[in-house]
């Protein structure tokens, strides 16, 4: 019941604000202007919330429940992202970048990540994650220089969990292998192992790379 009411309020902020403004004028003319300011104030708050917060509070719930389609629908309802409050704006662009990455639209994901960074991340770990994603995108696009730059920056800023750290170190190791810088490749690979990742995919990558690293001299 609460979630339904909340969804209704978020979806209809502007309509409700218009109704409240009408109620305010009616109250002012028919009753007294001493209390007419109350619906006006609530209307202003609703309009402000519509443009500065948007549906982001609802989107989080959809993401947590694994309903990506529902989250995407609400994300698409944000028509003026530049009006969002800065921390919310960065979250909006980060989330949109994730959806673009899942859809293999790497250019759009890259652009959104950069916009999110420009808006300012609420915490350093999120900033590190954004650079990790930028590094991964550059890696996929074959931009070795850009990938190295972003991944090193991600590691320097800090990442939120061991899986993210291991992923960054593995990608750095692979990039240095491509450059035939075996010393750096082994250094970052050892860091990836030390990160003690728990994600199955990351653990599998480390196991596969261990076999390859064993054959590298030095």
C-alpha positions as CSV (number, residue, x, y, z in Angstrom):
1,X,0.0,0.0,0.0
2,X,2.8,2.4,1.0
3,X,4.8,1.7,-2.2
4,X,1.7,2.1,-4.3
5,X,0.9,5.5,-2.7
6,X,4.6,6.5,-3.0
7,X,4.6,5.5,-6.7
8,X,1.4,7.5,-7.3
9,X,2.9,10.6,-5.6
10,X,6.1,10.4,-7.5
11,X,4.4,9.8,-10.9
12,X,1.9,12.6,-10.4
13,X,3.8,15.4,-8.7
14,X,3.1,18.0,-11.3
15,X,-0.6,17.2,-11.6
16,X,-0.9,17.2,-7.8
17,X,1.0,20.5,-7.7
18,X,-1.5,22.0,-10.2
19,X,-4.4,20.8,-8.0
20,X,-2.9,22.3,-4.9
21,X,-2.3,25.6,-6.6
22,X,-6.0,25.6,-7.6
23,X,-6.9,24.7,-4.1
24,X,-4.7,27.5,-2.8
25,X,-6.4,30.1,-4.9
26,X,-9.9,28.8,-4.0
27,X,-9.0,28.9,-0.3
28,X,-7.6,32.4,-0.6
29,X,-10.7,33.8,-2.4
30,X,-13.4,31.7,-0.6
31,X,-11.9,31.4,2.9
32,X,-8.8,33.3,3.8
33,X,-5.3,33.9,2.4
34,X,-3.9,33.2,5.9
35,X,-4.1,29.5,5.2
36,X,-3.9,29.6,1.4
37,X,-0.1,29.6,1.5
38,X,-0.1,26.0,2.8
39,X,-1.2,24.3,-0.5
40,X,1.0,26.8,-2.4
41,X,4.0,25.7,-0.3
42,X,3.3,22.0,-0.8
43,X,2.9,22.6,-4.6
44,X,6.3,24.3,-4.7
45,X,7.9,21.5,-2.9
46,X,6.4,18.9,-5.3
47,X,7.5,20.8,-8.4
48,X,11.0,21.2,-6.9
49,X,11.1,17.5,-6.1
50,X,9.9,16.6,-9.6
51,X,12.8,18.4,-11.2
52,X,15.6,18.0,-8.6
53,X,14.9,14.5,-7.4
54,X,12.8,12.9,-10.1
55,X,11.9,9.2,-9.7
56,X,15.4,8.2,-8.5
57,X,14.1,7.1,-5.1
58,X,11.7,4.6,-6.8
59,X,14.4,3.4,-9.3
60,X,16.6,2.2,-6.5
61,X,13.9,-0.2,-5.3
62,X,13.4,-1.6,-8.8
63,X,17.2,-2.2,-9.1
64,X,17.4,-3.9,-5.7
65,X,14.5,-6.2,-6.7
66,X,16.2,-7.0,-10.0
67,X,13.5,-5.4,-12.1
68,X,15.7,-3.7,-14.6
69,X,12.9,-3.1,-17.1
70,X,10.9,-1.2,-14.5
71,X,13.9,0.8,-13.5
72,X,14.6,1.6,-17.1
73,X,11.0,2.9,-17.6
74,X,11.4,5.3,-14.7
75,X,14.8,6.3,-15.8
76,X,13.4,7.3,-19.2
77,X,10.9,9.6,-17.4
78,X,13.7,12.0,-16.4
79,X,13.5,14.6,-19.2
80,X,15.8,17.3,-17.7
81,X,18.7,15.5,-16.0
82,X,20.7,18.7,-15.7
83,X,18.1,20.0,-13.3
84,X,18.6,17.1,-10.9
85,X,20.4,17.7,-7.6
86,X,24.1,17.0,-8.2
87,X,24.5,13.8,-6.2
88,X,21.3,12.5,-7.7
89,X,22.4,13.5,-11.1
90,X,25.6,11.6,-10.8
91,X,23.7,8.5,-9.7
92,X,21.3,9.0,-12.6
93,X,24.2,9.0,-15.2
94,X,25.9,6.1,-13.5
95,X,22.8,4.0,-13.7
96,X,22.1,5.0,-17.2
97,X,25.7,4.1,-18.1
98,X,25.1,0.6,-16.6
99,X,22.1,0.1,-18.8
100,X,24.0,1.3,-21.8
101,X,26.8,-1.1,-21.0
102,X,24.4,-4.0,-20.7
103,X,23.0,-3.0,-24.1
104,X,26.6,-2.8,-25.5
105,X,26.1,0.8,-26.3
106,X,29.6,1.7,-25.2
107,X,29.8,5.2,-26.6
108,X,26.7,6.2,-24.7
109,X,27.9,4.5,-21.5
110,X,31.2,6.3,-21.8
111,X,29.5,9.7,-22.3
112,X,27.1,9.1,-19.3
113,X,30.0,8.1,-17.0
114,X,31.9,11.3,-17.9
115,X,28.7,13.3,-17.2
116,X,28.4,11.5,-13.8
117,X,32.0,12.4,-12.9
118,X,31.4,16.0,-14.0
119,X,28.4,16.2,-11.7
120,X,30.5,14.9,-8.8
121,X,30.3,11.6,-7.1
122,X,29.0,11.5,-3.5
123,X,31.8,9.2,-2.4
124,X,35.3,8.4,-3.6
125,X,34.5,4.7,-4.1
126,X,31.8,5.6,-6.6
127,X,34.3,7.8,-8.4
128,X,36.7,4.9,-8.5
129,X,34.0,2.6,-9.9
130,X,33.2,5.1,-12.6
131,X,36.8,5.1,-13.7
132,X,36.9,1.3,-13.5
133,X,33.9,1.3,-15.9
134,X,35.6,3.8,-18.2
135,X,38.7,1.7,-18.2
136,X,36.7,-1.4,-19.0
137,X,35.0,0.4,-21.9
138,X,38.2,1.7,-23.3
139,X,39.7,-1.8,-23.0
140,X,36.7,-3.3,-25.0
141,X,37.1,-0.5,-27.6
142,X,40.8,-1.3,-28.0
143,X,41.9,2.0,-26.5
144,X,44.9,0.7,-24.5
145,X,46.2,4.2,-23.5
146,X,42.8,5.3,-22.2
147,X,42.2,2.0,-20.5
148,X,45.5,2.2,-18.6
149,X,44.8,5.8,-17.6
150,X,41.3,5.1,-16.3
151,X,42.2,1.9,-14.5
152,X,45.2,3.3,-12.8
153,X,43.1,6.2,-11.7
154,X,40.4,3.9,-10.4
155,X,43.0,2.0,-8.3
156,X,44.5,5.2,-7.0
157,X,41.1,6.7,-6.0
158,X,39.9,3.5,-4.4
159,X,37.3,0.8,-5.2
160,X,34.4,-0.3,-3.0
161,X,35.0,-4.0,-2.8
162,X,37.6,-6.8,-3.4
163,X,35.9,-8.0,-6.6
164,X,36.2,-4.5,-8.2
165,X,39.8,-4.3,-7.1
166,X,40.6,-7.7,-8.6
167,X,38.8,-6.8,-11.8
168,X,40.9,-3.6,-12.2
169,X,44.2,-5.4,-11.4
170,X,43.4,-8.2,-13.9
171,X,42.6,-5.7,-16.6
172,X,45.8,-3.8,-15.9
173,X,47.7,-7.0,-16.0
174,X,46.2,-8.0,-19.3
175,X,47.1,-4.5,-20.7
176,X,50.7,-4.8,-19.6
177,X,50.9,-8.3,-21.1
178,X,49.8,-6.8,-24.5
179,X,52.7,-4.3,-24.1
180,X,55.0,-7.2,-23.2
181,X,55.8,-5.5,-19.9
182,X,55.8,-8.8,-18.1
183,X,57.2,-7.3,-14.8
184,X,54.2,-4.9,-14.5
185,X,51.8,-7.6,-15.7
186,X,52.9,-10.0,-12.9
187,X,52.8,-7.2,-10.3
188,X,49.2,-6.4,-11.1
189,X,48.3,-10.1,-11.4
190,X,49.6,-10.8,-7.9
191,X,47.6,-7.8,-6.6
192,X,44.5,-9.3,-8.3
193,X,45.1,-12.6,-6.4
194,X,45.7,-10.8,-3.2
195,X,42.4,-9.0,-3.5
196,X,40.6,-12.3,-2.6
197,X,37.7,-11.9,-5.0
198,X,34.5,-13.9,-4.3
199,X,32.7,-13.3,-7.6
200,X,32.7,-16.5,-9.6
201,X,33.6,-14.9,-12.9
202,X,36.5,-13.0,-11.4
203,X,37.8,-16.1,-9.6
204,X,37.6,-18.1,-12.8
205,X,39.6,-15.4,-14.7
206,X,42.3,-15.5,-12.0
207,X,42.5,-19.3,-12.3
208,X,42.8,-19.1,-16.1
209,X,45.4,-16.4,-16.0
210,X,47.4,-18.2,-13.3
211,X,48.1,-20.9,-15.9
212,X,49.3,-18.3,-18.4
213,X,51.4,-16.4,-16.0
214,X,53.2,-19.6,-14.9
215,X,54.7,-19.8,-18.5
216,X,56.0,-16.2,-18.5
217,X,59.7,-15.9,-17.7
218,X,61.0,-13.5,-15.1
